[in-house]
Amino acid sequence: MRVQHLRNATMIIESGNHVILVDPMLSKKGEAGPPFTLLRFKPRRNPIVDLPANAMAAVERTTHCLITHLHPDHLDKEGERFLKEHQIPVACSVLDAEELRKRGLNVEQTIDYWKESRFLGGAITGIPARHGYGYVAKPMGNVMGFYLELPGERSLYLSSDTIYTDDVHKVLTEFNPGIAVVACGTAQLDFFQPLLMRMDDILKFIKNAPGEVIANHMEAVNHCPTTREQLKREVESIGLSDKVFVPEDGESIVY
């Protein structure tokens, strides 16, 4: 399995003849939408960085797409355009399917929470995700993580935009994923608590993950203050640097 981090939560998973695009935010710098926060952090239009030079060559090879939720930093207008233009088969939450079909996407498979479905010769299970601490999670809407079991590969847990919950803990400790992806930007709006894990929960996730961890959702949208260097220092302080891959945009790893 080859995993390529493109930007934010957008990534490519290659297994055999399948090239799976996850959460495509494909706009140029500043063209996906307005700032998510105006006061707490510098009000820059999103995304705050361009895609890496090697991104679209990888994206053009896409055979399937996974969408965790409908926020514009996970599916923007350019991502929608690409998926529609190429009629890429999309797999998503049962709660998002109707909206994505209205937008003209080729929704081929819907996934329900805690229910295993066949997927590319293997299996996929929808995992609940809670997009924020306290009240803010409610207006953030539904989000789905995915537990993937592809033929001949390590199992992969895409936890998506979530805080550390009992559901997350269950996947890490009972499903025993070989690889786990965690959103580490600690996103926060101008008000309310963070939308993603605080550092203590990120480190808890890393400690409890039975296999290797990929850290993403950093340094790409204006409401995510946690940087790669900060995360690396924190992971080093608990002696788990060898367990965690903190990719630069465009960087790949083979498992």
BALOBA-1460 file (C-alpha; in Angstrom, 3 decimals):
// residues 255
<rec num="1" residu="m" x="0.000" y="0.000" z="0.000"/>
<rec num="2" residu="r" x="1.237" y="3.443" z="-0.914"/>
<rec num="3" residu="v" x="-0.197" y="6.474" z="0.867"/>
<rec num="4" residu="q" x="0.450" y="9.968" z="-0.475"/>
<rec num="5" residu="h" x="-0.490" y="13.028" z="1.563"/>
<rec num="6" residu="l" x="-1.483" y="15.896" z="-0.729"/>
<rec num="7" residu="r" x="-2.750" y="18.712" z="1.518"/>
<rec num="8" residu="n" x="-4.929" y="19.042" z="4.622"/>
<rec num="9" residu="a" x="-7.026" y="15.824" z="4.669"/>
<rec num="10" residu="t" x="-6.651" y="15.111" z="0.955"/>
<rec num="11" residu="m" x="-4.693" y="11.944" z="0.308"/>
<rec num="12" residu="i" x="-4.198" y="9.116" z="-2.172"/>
<rec num="13" residu="i" x="-4.290" y="5.447" z="-1.162"/>
<rec num="14" residu="e" x="-2.920" y="3.041" z="-3.770"/>
<rec num="15" residu="s" x="-3.509" y="-0.679" z="-3.499"/>
<rec num="16" residu="g" x="-3.139" y="-2.976" z="-6.502"/>
<rec num="17" residu="n" x="-4.954" y="-1.362" z="-9.426"/>
<rec num="18" residu="h" x="-7.011" y="0.892" z="-7.167"/>
<rec num="19" residu="v" x="-6.171" y="4.552" z="-6.599"/>
<rec num="20" residu="i" x="-8.441" y="5.967" z="-3.891"/>
<rec num="21" residu="l" x="-8.731" y="9.744" z="-3.541"/>
<rec num="22" residu="v" x="-9.791" y="10.830" z="-0.045"/>
<rec num="23" residu="d" x="-11.534" y="14.151" z="0.693"/>
<rec num="24" residu="p" x="-10.519" y="16.144" z="-2.394"/>
<rec num="25" residu="m" x="-9.832" y="19.815" z="-1.719"/>
<rec num="26" residu="l" x="-8.167" y="20.651" z="-5.043"/>
<rec num="27" residu="s" x="-8.491" y="24.443" z="-5.319"/>
<rec num="28" residu="k" x="-5.545" y="26.755" z="-5.762"/>
<rec num="29" residu="k" x="-4.371" y="28.763" z="-2.780"/>
<rec num="30" residu="g" x="-7.144" y="31.055" z="-1.515"/>
<rec num="31" residu="e" x="-9.788" y="29.801" z="-3.963"/>
<rec num="32" residu="a" x="-11.742" y="27.242" z="-1.896"/>
<rec num="33" residu="g" x="-13.465" y="29.777" z="0.341"/>
<rec num="34" residu="p" x="-13.273" y="32.502" z="2.993"/>
<rec num="35" residu="p" x="-11.418" y="32.201" z="6.311"/>
<rec num="36" residu="f" x="-12.907" y="29.863" z="8.906"/>
<rec num="37" residu="t" x="-11.864" y="32.305" z="11.627"/>
<rec num="38" residu="l" x="-11.472" y="36.084" z="11.477"/>
<rec num="39" residu="l" x="-10.379" y="36.941" z="15.021"/>
<rec num="40" residu="r" x="-8.605" y="34.029" z="16.667"/>
<rec num="41" residu="f" x="-6.137" y="33.439" z="13.832"/>
<rec num="42" residu="k" x="-4.983" y="35.431" z="10.809"/>
<rec num="43" residu="p" x="-7.970" y="35.767" z="8.436"/>
<rec num="44" residu="r" x="-6.535" y="34.198" z="5.281"/>
<rec num="45" residu="r" x="-8.671" y="32.704" z="2.514"/>
<rec num="46" residu="n" x="-8.522" y="28.931" z="2.283"/>
<rec num="47" residu="p" x="-6.579" y="26.915" z="1.461"/>
<rec num="48" residu="i" x="-3.615" y="28.921" z="2.715"/>
<rec num="49" residu="v" x="-1.117" y="26.934" z="0.608"/>
<rec num="50" residu="d" x="-1.165" y="25.605" z="-2.939"/>
<rec num="51" residu="l" x="-1.260" y="21.947" z="-3.796"/>
<rec num="52" residu="p" x="2.228" y="20.454" z="-4.195"/>
<rec num="53" residu="a" x="3.566" y="20.227" z="-7.738"/>
<rec num="54" residu="n" x="3.110" y="16.450" z="-7.885"/>
<rec num="55" residu="a" x="-0.488" y="16.416" z="-6.666"/>
<rec num="56" residu="m" x="-2.564" y="16.519" z="-9.822"/>
<rec num="57" residu="a" x="-0.541" y="13.804" z="-11.549"/>
<rec num="58" residu="a" x="-1.545" y="11.528" z="-8.679"/>
<rec num="59" residu="v" x="-5.145" y="12.775" z="-8.630"/>
<rec num="60" residu="e" x="-5.586" y="12.158" z="-12.361"/>
<rec num="61" residu="r" x="-4.970" y="8.459" z="-11.737"/>
<rec num="62" residu="t" x="-7.937" y="8.224" z="-9.337"/>
<rec num="63" residu="t" x="-10.207" y="5.191" z="-9.721"/>
<rec num="64" residu="h" x="-12.396" y="5.708" z="-6.625"/>
<rec num="65" residu="c" x="-13.114" y="8.418" z="-4.049"/>
<rec num="66" residu="l" x="-13.901" y="8.340" z="-0.323"/>
<rec num="67" residu="i" x="-15.621" y="11.361" z="1.239"/>
<rec num="68" residu="t" x="-15.785" y="11.638" z="5.035"/>
<rec num="69" residu="h" x="-18.005" y="14.743" z="5.195"/>
<rec num="70" residu="l" x="-19.045" y="17.798" z="3.230"/>
<rec num="71" residu="h" x="-17.053" y="20.678" z="4.718"/>
<rec num="72" residu="p" x="-15.259" y="22.683" z="2.014"/>
<rec num="73" residu="d" x="-11.799" y="21.828" z="3.337"/>
<rec num="74" residu="h" x="-12.640" y="18.174" z="2.564"/>
<rec num="75" residu="l" x="-14.656" y="18.616" z="-0.618"/>
<rec num="76" residu="d" x="-14.388" y="21.921" z="-2.443"/>
<rec num="77" residu="k" x="-15.810" y="23.085" z="-5.771"/>
<rec num="78" residu="e" x="-12.682" y="22.066" z="-7.655"/>
<rec num="79" residu="g" x="-12.815" y="18.625" z="-6.059"/>
<rec num="80" residu="e" x="-16.459" y="18.309" z="-7.091"/>
<rec num="81" residu="r" x="-15.612" y="19.429" z="-10.624"/>
<rec num="82" residu="f" x="-12.918" y="16.768" z="-10.939"/>
<rec num="83" residu="l" x="-15.165" y="14.006" z="-9.617"/>
<rec num="84" residu="k" x="-18.043" y="14.973" z="-11.924"/>
<rec num="85" residu="e" x="-15.879" y="15.485" z="-14.998"/>
<rec num="86" residu="h" x="-14.339" y="12.025" z="-14.640"/>
<rec num="87" residu="q" x="-17.452" y="10.371" z="-13.164"/>
<rec num="88" residu="i" x="-15.338" y="8.902" z="-10.366"/>
<rec num="89" residu="p" x="-17.220" y="6.314" z="-8.273"/>
<rec num="90" residu="v" x="-17.760" y="7.827" z="-4.814"/>
<rec num="91" residu="a" x="-18.239" y="6.039" z="-1.488"/>
<rec num="92" residu="c" x="-19.657" y="8.105" z="1.379"/>
<rec num="93" residu="s" x="-21.852" y="8.097" z="4.469"/>
<rec num="94" residu="v" x="-25.506" y="7.209" z="3.991"/>
<rec num="95" residu="l" x="-26.226" y="10.629" z="5.506"/>
<rec num="96" residu="d" x="-24.355" y="12.487" z="2.744"/>
<rec num="97" residu="a" x="-25.387" y="10.476" z="-0.303"/>
<rec num="98" residu="e" x="-28.497" y="12.467" z="-1.229"/>
<rec num="99" residu="e" x="-26.683" y="15.802" z="-1.106"/>
<rec num="100" residu="l" x="-23.745" y="14.507" z="-3.148"/>
<rec num="101" residu="r" x="-26.070" y="13.107" z="-5.789"/>
<rec num="102" residu="k" x="-27.803" y="16.512" z="-5.974"/>
<rec num="103" residu="r" x="-24.389" y="18.006" z="-6.700"/>
<rec num="104" residu="g" x="-23.987" y="15.593" z="-9.597"/>
<rec num="105" residu="l" x="-21.483" y="13.176" z="-8.088"/>
<rec num="106" residu="n" x="-21.433" y="9.498" z="-8.993"/>
<rec num="107" residu="v" x="-22.296" y="8.010" z="-5.593"/>
<rec num="108" residu="e" x="-21.744" y="4.312" z="-6.128"/>
<rec num="109" residu="q" x="-21.668" y="3.111" z="-2.509"/>
<rec num="110" residu="t" x="-23.175" y="4.316" z="0.756"/>
<rec num="111" residu="i" x="-21.734" y="3.288" z="4.102"/>
<rec num="112" residu="d" x="-23.473" y="3.130" z="7.458"/>
<rec num="113" residu="y" x="-22.025" y="3.473" z="10.949"/>
<rec num="114" residu="w" x="-20.589" y="0.254" z="12.393"/>
<rec num="115" residu="k" x="-21.794" y="-1.750" z="9.368"/>
<rec num="116" residu="e" x="-19.247" y="-3.595" z="7.251"/>
<rec num="117" residu="s" x="-19.648" y="-3.443" z="3.458"/>
<rec num="118" residu="r" x="-17.706" y="-4.966" z="0.597"/>
<rec num="119" residu="f" x="-15.237" y="-2.515" z="-0.936"/>
<rec num="120" residu="l" x="-12.724" y="-3.092" z="-3.759"/>
<rec num="121" residu="g" x="-12.430" y="-6.777" z="-2.996"/>
<rec num="122" residu="g" x="-12.093" y="-6.130" z="0.728"/>
<rec num="123" residu="a" x="-14.256" y="-4.429" z="3.327"/>
<rec num="124" residu="i" x="-15.082" y="-0.978" z="4.687"/>
<rec num="125" residu="t" x="-16.825" y="-0.013" z="7.924"/>
<rec num="126" residu="g" x="-18.208" y="3.406" z="8.813"/>
<rec num="127" residu="i" x="-16.921" y="4.762" z="12.123"/>
<rec num="128" residu="p" x="-18.631" y="7.576" z="14.072"/>
<rec num="129" residu="a" x="-16.651" y="10.807" z="14.322"/>
<rec num="130" residu="r" x="-17.432" y="13.757" z="16.609"/>
<rec num="131" residu="h" x="-16.311" y="17.036" z="15.027"/>
<rec num="132" residu="g" x="-15.557" y="19.097" z="18.134"/>
<rec num="133" residu="y" x="-15.598" y="19.317" z="21.922"/>
<rec num="134" residu="g" x="-18.873" y="20.256" z="23.583"/>
<rec num="135" residu="y" x="-21.661" y="22.174" z="21.872"/>
<rec num="136" residu="v" x="-19.781" y="23.006" z="18.668"/>
<rec num="137" residu="a" x="-19.945" y="19.398" z="17.452"/>
<rec num="138" residu="k" x="-23.682" y="19.711" z="16.785"/>
<rec num="139" residu="p" x="-23.568" y="22.458" z="14.122"/>
<rec num="140" residu="m" x="-20.541" y="20.779" z="12.545"/>
<rec num="141" residu="g" x="-22.913" y="18.037" z="11.377"/>
<rec num="142" residu="n" x="-22.326" y="14.388" z="10.635"/>
<rec num="143" residu="v" x="-18.841" y="13.069" z="9.941"/>
<rec num="144" residu="m" x="-17.735" y="9.518" z="9.194"/>
<rec num="145" residu="g" x="-14.406" y="7.803" z="9.644"/>
<rec num="146" residu="f" x="-13.584" y="4.647" z="7.704"/>
<rec num="147" residu="y" x="-11.966" y="1.358" z="8.659"/>
<rec num="148" residu="l" x="-10.534" y="-0.210" z="5.497"/>
<rec num="149" residu="e" x="-9.471" y="-3.789" z="4.957"/>
<rec num="150" residu="l" x="-8.074" y="-4.125" z="1.442"/>
<rec num="151" residu="p" x="-6.816" y="-7.457" z="0.062"/>
<rec num="152" residu="g" x="-3.229" y="-8.211" z="1.029"/>
<rec num="153" residu="e" x="-2.788" y="-4.912" z="2.906"/>
<rec num="154" residu="r" x="-2.596" y="-3.728" z="6.496"/>
<rec num="155" residu="s" x="-5.906" y="-2.470" z="7.811"/>
<rec num="156" residu="l" x="-6.250" y="1.313" z="7.685"/>
<rec num="157" residu="y" x="-8.292" y="3.586" z="9.971"/>
<rec num="158" residu="l" x="-9.143" y="7.019" z="8.582"/>
<rec num="159" residu="s" x="-10.415" y="8.665" z="11.745"/>
<rec num="160" residu="s" x="-11.452" y="11.874" z="9.900"/>
<rec num="161" residu="d" x="-12.345" y="15.137" z="11.678"/>
<rec num="162" residu="t" x="-12.949" y="13.983" z="15.218"/>
<rec num="163" residu="i" x="-12.005" y="14.392" z="18.822"/>
<rec num="164" residu="y" x="-10.979" y="11.366" z="20.895"/>
<rec num="165" residu="t" x="-14.166" y="9.455" z="21.718"/>
<rec num="166" residu="d" x="-15.150" y="6.016" z="22.954"/>
<rec num="167" residu="d" x="-15.747" y="5.082" z="19.305"/>
<rec num="168" residu="v" x="-12.240" y="6.125" z="18.326"/>
<rec num="169" residu="h" x="-10.856" y="4.216" z="21.294"/>
<rec num="170" residu="k" x="-12.827" y="1.125" z="20.310"/>
<rec num="171" residu="v" x="-11.366" y="1.088" z="16.801"/>
<rec num="172" residu="l" x="-7.807" y="1.566" z="18.041"/>
<rec num="173" residu="t" x="-8.004" y="-1.073" z="20.766"/>
<rec num="174" residu="e" x="-10.425" y="-3.646" z="19.352"/>
<rec num="175" residu="f" x="-10.104" y="-3.391" z="15.553"/>
<rec num="176" residu="n" x="-6.302" y="-3.066" z="15.848"/>
<rec num="177" residu="p" x="-5.640" y="-1.098" z="12.644"/>
<rec num="178" residu="g" x="-2.218" y="-1.548" z="11.120"/>
<rec num="179" residu="i" x="-2.205" y="2.124" z="10.092"/>
<rec num="180" residu="a" x="-4.220" y="4.979" z="11.622"/>
<rec num="181" residu="v" x="-4.659" y="8.487" z="10.237"/>
<rec num="182" residu="v" x="-5.350" y="11.322" z="12.684"/>
<rec num="183" residu="a" x="-6.271" y="14.972" z="12.048"/>
<rec num="184" residu="c" x="-3.832" y="17.036" z="14.115"/>
<rec num="185" residu="g" x="-4.474" y="20.697" z="13.315"/>
<rec num="186" residu="t" x="-6.568" y="21.389" z="16.468"/>
<rec num="187" residu="a" x="-8.924" y="23.487" z="14.326"/>
<rec num="188" residu="q" x="-10.845" y="26.183" z="16.164"/>
<rec num="189" residu="l" x="-13.394" y="28.816" z="15.205"/>
<rec num="190" residu="d" x="-13.530" y="32.316" z="16.707"/>
<rec num="191" residu="f" x="-15.752" y="30.931" z="19.466"/>
<rec num="192" residu="f" x="-16.306" y="27.583" z="21.175"/>
<rec num="193" residu="q" x="-13.920" y="24.741" z="21.885"/>
<rec num="194" residu="p" x="-11.664" y="23.095" z="19.263"/>
<rec num="195" residu="l" x="-13.131" y="21.126" z="16.376"/>
<rec num="196" residu="l" x="-10.305" y="18.573" z="16.348"/>
<rec num="197" residu="m" x="-8.223" y="16.833" z="19.004"/>
<rec num="198" residu="r" x="-6.193" y="18.916" z="21.404"/>
<rec num="199" residu="m" x="-2.579" y="17.873" z="21.755"/>
<rec num="200" residu="d" x="-3.212" y="15.654" z="24.781"/>
<rec num="201" residu="d" x="-5.775" y="13.660" z="22.812"/>
<rec num="202" residu="i" x="-3.549" y="13.499" z="19.733"/>
<rec num="203" residu="l" x="-0.825" y="11.954" z="21.883"/>
<rec num="204" residu="k" x="-3.380" y="9.616" z="23.469"/>
<rec num="205" residu="f" x="-4.426" y="8.502" z="19.979"/>
<rec num="206" residu="i" x="-0.797" y="7.871" z="19.030"/>
<rec num="207" residu="k" x="-0.074" y="5.929" z="22.213"/>
<rec num="208" residu="n" x="-3.168" y="3.746" z="21.813"/>
<rec num="209" residu="a" x="-2.769" y="3.083" z="18.093"/>
<rec num="210" residu="p" x="-1.442" y="-0.471" z="17.739"/>
<rec num="211" residu="g" x="0.375" y="0.256" z="14.480"/>
<rec num="212" residu="e" x="1.855" y="3.218" z="12.663"/>
<rec num="213" residu="v" x="0.196" y="6.635" z="12.575"/>
<rec num="214" residu="i" x="-0.080" y="9.229" z="9.808"/>
<rec num="215" residu="a" x="-0.681" y="12.816" z="10.971"/>
<rec num="216" residu="n" x="-2.541" y="15.201" z="8.651"/>
<rec num="217" residu="h" x="-4.833" y="18.290" z="8.588"/>
<rec num="218" residu="m" x="-2.058" y="20.780" z="9.396"/>
<rec num="219" residu="e" x="-0.803" y="24.052" z="7.873"/>
<rec num="220" residu="a" x="-3.377" y="24.158" z="5.063"/>
<rec num="221" residu="v" x="-6.438" y="26.018" z="6.413"/>
<rec num="222" residu="n" x="-6.467" y="29.161" z="8.493"/>
<rec num="223" residu="h" x="-8.160" y="27.808" z="11.633"/>
<rec num="224" residu="c" x="-5.589" y="25.063" z="12.362"/>
<rec num="225" residu="p" x="-2.821" y="26.400" z="14.645"/>
<rec num="226" residu="t" x="-0.909" y="23.172" z="15.344"/>
<rec num="227" residu="t" x="2.156" y="22.886" z="13.107"/>
<rec num="228" residu="r" x="4.152" y="19.897" z="11.954"/>
<rec num="229" residu="e" x="7.184" y="20.995" z="13.961"/>
<rec num="230" residu="q" x="5.136" y="21.406" z="17.127"/>
<rec num="231" residu="l" x="3.653" y="17.952" z="16.674"/>
<rec num="232" residu="k" x="7.061" y="16.391" z="16.028"/>
<rec num="233" residu="r" x="8.434" y="17.920" z="19.234"/>
<rec num="234" residu="e" x="5.504" y="16.618" z="21.264"/>
<rec num="235" residu="v" x="5.778" y="13.120" z="19.776"/>
<rec num="236" residu="e" x="9.527" y="13.100" z="20.379"/>
<rec num="237" residu="s" x="8.923" y="14.032" z="24.019"/>
<rec num="238" residu="i" x="7.004" y="10.769" z="24.553"/>
<rec num="239" residu="g" x="9.525" y="8.706" z="22.608"/>
<rec num="240" residu="l" x="7.238" y="7.718" z="19.727"/>
<rec num="241" residu="s" x="8.797" y="9.528" z="16.775"/>
<rec num="242" residu="d" x="9.475" y="6.260" z="14.955"/>
<rec num="243" residu="k" x="5.771" y="5.413" z="15.086"/>
<rec num="244" residu="v" x="4.445" y="8.623" z="13.523"/>
<rec num="245" residu="f" x="4.738" y="9.840" z="9.924"/>
<rec num="246" residu="v" x="4.251" y="13.615" z="9.663"/>
<rec num="247" residu="p" x="4.302" y="14.135" z="5.897"/>
<rec num="248" residu="e" x="5.007" y="17.281" z="3.987"/>
<rec num="249" residu="d" x="2.490" y="18.089" z="1.249"/>
<rec num="250" residu="g" x="3.067" y="15.693" z="-1.636"/>
<rec num="251" residu="e" x="5.090" y="13.209" z="0.406"/>
<rec num="252" residu="s" x="4.412" y="9.453" z="0.217"/>
<rec num="253" residu="i" x="5.049" y="6.374" z="2.332"/>
<rec num="254" residu="v" x="4.859" y="2.704" z="1.385"/>
<rec num="255" residu="y" x="3.639" y="0.090" z="3.876"/>
